[in-house]
Amino acid sequence: MRPAPLLLPPNQFDHFYRGGDRIGALRGGPGGPQRPEEWVGSATTRFGETEQGLSRLPDGSFLRERVLADPVAWLGQDHVRRYGGDNVEILVKLLDPGQRLPVHVHPQRAFAREHLGLAHGKTEAWVVVEADPGAVVGLGFRRAVSPEEVAGLVSAHDSAALVDLCVTRSVRAGDGVLVPSGTPHFIGEGVLIVEVQEPTDLSILLEWDGFAVDGDRDGHLGLGFDLALQALDLTPWTSADLERHLVPAESLVDAAGRAVSPLVAALPADAEPYFRAHHVDATGGADGDGVGVDVPAGLAVLLVLDGAGRVDTTDGGGLAVARGDAVLVPWCAGDWTLTAGPAGAVRGVLCRPPASDAAEAPR
């Protein structure tokens, strides 16, 4: 049986920080209190694990196994030619932190290749779905810091100083933030985020006070902090630098509060060598004047955030979708369209690997 569009079952699991109830409410999963992540359409395992993190399909098989068995059907010939057939080239998550995440960093590709034997680092991006008033994120250190100073703060477990070093910004639903690998960062509590990232689980913790993790033992990818902290890009950031890595929610709507387009980029253009994320907004019309969202063939993960409608493909049939659904569309299903019912609308976030003709990501 060839792959067709399908609905992914929930894939939450325990983690070292609190949260998860918003994910459970959206997706019908178990919720919290210690399951703040769901990995969606994942062919990636947690660091050091053999299965945890992998997405299962409705028949119980792992997506990764199905992709490896028939990569062209799932990913397409152009994708396989450019990126190979052993990875979907993207990892999508739902994040629901019930406490501020620790200040941490993800290594760049060159570091991951040299010290971990991996082809990918971990550039990531956040598309904010919900945000409590006052919710913030932090990216980059606000002043020049020497490697010795950072190492001293990490060794001293000085969480307050490390948080204070970060440039912060309040966020609201609709904001999209690109986080280049090497950049120290954190996510505050009170947000629900669609995270799109390179397909690895590589995090180096700089502080971990109040978290259910032994950072001295487990915070450095098994490299030791002397080496792991070399993954940090210590270039100072300003508020203007953070804004350049952001697509603000207000840019997504016109003066009347309507979506500027049924398909609009959720992230800055610098994300495109790594992954793609778009807001989708299909409206129905009793007289056939509704606006659908047309998507070309290619592996895609659609998270439906509001409303109900249909995904109809040229070669793989179709299915009804509604709020909370995670829809996986393989390449072989062909071009597809998201439509809403006659009197309604359907809205979500569409996540895809980089295009086969995307610019080369920095190595």
SVG drawing of the C-alpha trace seen along z (x, -y; Angstrom):
<svg xmlns="http://www.w3.org/2000/svg" viewBox="-24 -49 63 51">
<polyline fill="none" stroke="black" stroke-width="0.4" points="0.0,0.0 1.4,-3.4 1.5,-6.1 -1.5,-8.5 -2.3,-11.5 -2.9,-10.3 -3.5,-11.6 -0.6,-11.1 -1.4,-9.8 -0.1,-11.8 3.6,-11.4 4.2,-13.1 6.7,-11.7 8.4,-12.7 11.0,-15.4 13.1,-17.2 10.9,-20.3 7.3,-20.8 4.3,-21.3 2.2,-19.5 -1.4,-20.3 -1.9,-22.7 -0.6,-20.0 -2.9,-17.4 -5.9,-19.8 -5.1,-20.5 -4.1,-17.0 -6.1,-14.7 -2.9,-13.3 -2.0,-12.6 -1.1,-16.2 1.3,-17.1 2.6,-17.6 6.0,-16.5 5.3,-16.0 6.0,-19.4 6.9,-18.2 5.3,-16.3 7.4,-15.2 5.3,-15.3 6.2,-13.4 9.5,-12.5 12.1,-10.2 14.5,-11.5 15.2,-9.9 16.1,-11.6 19.8,-11.9 21.1,-8.6 17.8,-6.7 16.9,-4.1 13.2,-4.6 11.9,-7.4 10.9,-10.4 10.1,-8.4 6.6,-9.0 4.4,-6.0 1.8,-5.8 -1.8,-4.8 -0.9,-1.1 1.8,-1.1 4.8,-1.2 7.5,-3.9 7.6,-6.7 11.4,-6.3 11.1,-2.6 8.5,-3.5 10.7,-6.3 13.8,-4.1 11.8,-1.3 10.6,-3.7 12.3,-7.1 11.1,-8.3 7.5,-7.7 7.7,-9.7 10.2,-12.4 10.3,-12.6 13.1,-12.1 14.4,-15.7 14.6,-15.6 16.4,-12.2 18.8,-13.4 19.7,-16.6 19.6,-15.4 19.6,-11.6 16.8,-9.1 17.8,-8.3 16.3,-11.4 13.2,-13.5 15.5,-16.5 13.2,-18.1 11.9,-17.7 8.6,-19.3 7.6,-19.6 4.9,-21.1 6.4,-22.8 4.4,-23.7 6.8,-24.8 5.2,-25.1 8.4,-26.7 11.1,-28.7 13.4,-26.5 17.1,-26.7 19.5,-28.9 21.0,-26.5 22.7,-26.2 22.5,-23.9 25.7,-23.2 26.3,-24.2 26.8,-21.6 30.6,-21.9 30.8,-21.2 28.3,-18.3 30.2,-16.8 33.6,-17.1 32.8,-16.1 29.6,-14.0 29.9,-12.5 26.5,-13.9 25.6,-15.7 23.2,-18.2 23.5,-20.7 20.4,-22.2 19.2,-25.5 15.6,-25.8 12.6,-28.2 9.5,-28.9 6.0,-29.7 4.0,-30.9 0.5,-29.4 -0.5,-30.7 1.1,-33.2 0.1,-34.4 0.5,-38.1 4.1,-38.9 5.5,-35.7 9.1,-36.2 11.9,-34.5 15.6,-35.2 18.2,-35.0 21.9,-35.9 24.0,-37.5 23.6,-41.2 27.3,-42.0 30.7,-40.6 31.4,-37.6 34.7,-35.7 34.6,-31.9 36.2,-31.9 33.4,-34.0 30.7,-31.7 32.5,-28.6 32.7,-30.2 29.0,-31.0 28.2,-27.4 30.5,-25.9 29.0,-28.1 25.4,-27.2 24.6,-30.9 21.2,-30.7 20.3,-34.3 23.4,-35.8 23.0,-33.6 19.3,-34.6 20.2,-38.2 22.8,-38.0 20.1,-37.2 18.4,-39.7 14.6,-39.2 11.4,-40.0 7.8,-39.5 6.0,-37.3 2.4,-36.8 0.4,-34.3 1.6,-34.4 5.2,-35.5 7.8,-33.4 11.4,-33.4 14.5,-31.9 17.2,-30.6 20.5,-30.0 22.6,-27.2 25.3,-28.4 23.0,-31.1 22.4,-30.9 18.6,-31.1 15.6,-30.2 11.9,-30.0 9.8,-31.4 6.8,-29.7 3.2,-30.4 3.5,-29.7 2.5,-27.0 4.9,-26.8 5.3,-24.9 9.1,-24.3 10.7,-23.4 14.3,-22.3 17.1,-20.3 16.6,-16.6 18.7,-16.2 18.3,-16.3 21.5,-18.2 21.2,-20.6 24.0,-21.9 22.7,-23.2 24.3,-26.4 22.1,-26.3 19.5,-23.9 18.5,-25.2 15.0,-23.9 14.9,-21.3 14.7,-17.6 18.1,-17.0 21.7,-16.7 23.4,-19.1 26.9,-18.5 26.4,-14.9 24.0,-15.2 24.2,-18.8 27.2,-18.6 26.3,-15.8 28.9,-13.5 31.7,-15.8 32.5,-17.6 31.9,-21.3 35.4,-22.3 34.7,-21.1 30.9,-21.5 31.0,-25.2 33.1,-25.7 29.7,-25.3 28.7,-28.8 28.6,-31.7 29.5,-34.6 28.8,-37.4 26.8,-40.0 23.2,-40.5 21.0,-43.6 17.3,-44.0 17.6,-44.9 19.4,-41.6 16.5,-39.7 14.0,-41.6 15.8,-40.6 15.3,-37.0 11.5,-37.5 8.4,-37.6 5.9,-39.6 2.3,-38.5 1.1,-42.0 2.7,-41.5 0.4,-38.5 -2.9,-40.5 -4.2,-43.6 -5.8,-46.6 -9.1,-44.8 -7.5,-41.9 -7.7,-39.5 -4.9,-37.2 -2.8,-38.9 -2.6,-35.6 -4.0,-32.1 -0.3,-30.9 2.3,-33.2 5.8,-32.5 6.0,-32.2 9.7,-32.6 12.5,-34.9 14.0,-33.9 17.2,-32.8 15.3,-29.7 14.8,-28.4 18.1,-26.4 17.1,-24.5 13.3,-24.1 10.1,-25.9 7.0,-26.9 3.9,-28.7 0.7,-29.9 -2.3,-28.5 -5.7,-30.0 -8.5,-28.5 -12.0,-29.9 -15.2,-28.4 -17.9,-30.0 -21.5,-28.9 -21.3,-30.2 -18.0,-28.7 -16.1,-31.9 -14.0,-30.4 -10.2,-30.5 -8.3,-27.2 -4.6,-26.7 -2.8,-24.9 0.5,-23.1 2.8,-21.4 3.8,-17.7 6.4,-17.0 6.6,-15.7 4.6,-18.0 3.3,-18.1 0.2,-20.2 -0.9,-21.1 -4.5,-22.2 -5.0,-24.9 -8.6,-26.0 -11.6,-25.0 -12.3,-22.1 -12.0,-21.2 -10.4,-18.8 -7.1,-17.8 -7.5,-16.6 -4.6,-15.3 -4.2,-14.6 -2.9,-11.0 -3.5,-9.9 -7.1,-10.6 -8.2,-12.9 -9.4,-13.1 -11.3,-15.4 -9.3,-17.4 -10.1,-19.5 -8.5,-21.4 -5.8,-19.4 -5.1,-17.1 -1.5,-16.5 -1.6,-15.6 1.3,-13.9 1.3,-14.2 3.9,-12.2 5.3,-13.3 3.6,-10.5 0.2,-11.9 0.9,-14.6 -0.2,-18.2 -2.9,-18.9 -5.4,-21.5 -6.6,-22.5 -10.2,-23.7 -12.8,-24.7 -16.5,-23.9 -19.1,-26.3 -19.5,-28.5 -16.3,-28.0 -12.5,-28.3 -9.5,-26.1 -6.2,-27.5 -2.9,-25.9 0.9,-25.8 2.4,-23.9 6.0,-22.6 8.2,-21.2 11.8,-20.2 14.0,-22.7 13.1,-22.8 15.3,-20.7 16.6,-23.9 17.2,-25.8 20.4,-27.6 23.1,-25.5 22.9,-25.8 26.1,-27.1 28.4,-24.2"/>
</svg>
